[in-house]
Amino acid sequence: MGMALVGGAAASLVGATLLPLDQQVGTHTSAAGAVLGIGLMAAAVNPAANVSWVRAGILYGFVVLAFEAGAKLLWNAEFHIGPVIFGLAFSLLLIALYPERKALVPPSRATAPPAKTTPPPSTPATTPPPPAAEPTSSA
């Protein structure tokens, strides 16, 4: 699904040149934008529980900048500054206002807490048998 959404977004850059690719692969770029907006609204209610949506909102601003710059450089399209300002402003606001900024950066494998290891099963301690009683001689 993610690849289809990205493909549809890329197709929206070139318009109908490649056919309506987003609809051909079964997605719709406007619906993808609506889902992102709904996820961000859900994250606004409880941001700590929805950190992935907050990360996606932060990423949005930088993706808009990359799309606009790419369209300008590759196709000499008009650079629309409005979406760039909107996207980057809200990305920066999400970073600045997030209650637990350290949670925005996922831990790397090197700094991740060690995985729980189970100790090997313990074997019951064996005690040596008591010494055999010496036979008594009755002489």
Rosetta blueprint (number, residue, H / E / L):
1 M L
2 G H
3 M H
4 A H
5 L H
6 V H
7 G H
8 G H
9 A H
10 A H
11 A H
12 S H
13 L H
14 V H
15 G H
16 A H
17 T H
18 L H
19 L L
20 P L
21 L H
22 D H
23 Q H
24 Q H
25 V L
26 G L
27 T L
28 H L
29 T H
30 S H
31 A H
32 A H
33 G H
34 A H
35 V H
36 L H
37 G H
38 I H
39 G H
40 L H
41 M H
42 A H
43 A H
44 A H
45 V H
46 N L
47 P H
48 A H
49 A H
50 N H
51 V H
52 S H
53 W H
54 V H
55 R H
56 A H
57 G H
58 I H
59 L H
60 Y H
61 G H
62 F H
63 V H
64 V H
65 L H
66 A H
67 F H
68 E H
69 A H
70 G H
71 A H
72 K H
73 L H
74 L H
75 W H
76 N L
77 A L
78 E L
79 F L
80 H L
81 I H
82 G H
83 P H
84 V H
85 I H
86 F H
87 G H
88 L H
89 A H
90 F H
91 S H
92 L H
93 L H
94 L H
95 I H
96 A H
97 L H
98 Y L
99 P L
100 E L
101 R H
102 K H
103 A H
104 L H
105 V L
106 P L
107 P L
108 S L
109 R L
110 A L
111 T L
112 A L
113 P L
114 P L
115 A L
116 K L
117 T L
118 T L
119 P L
120 P L
121 P L
122 S L
123 T L
124 P L
125 A L
126 T L
127 T L
128 P L
129 P L
130 P L
131 P L
132 A L
133 A L
134 E L
135 P L
136 T L
137 S L
138 S L
139 A L
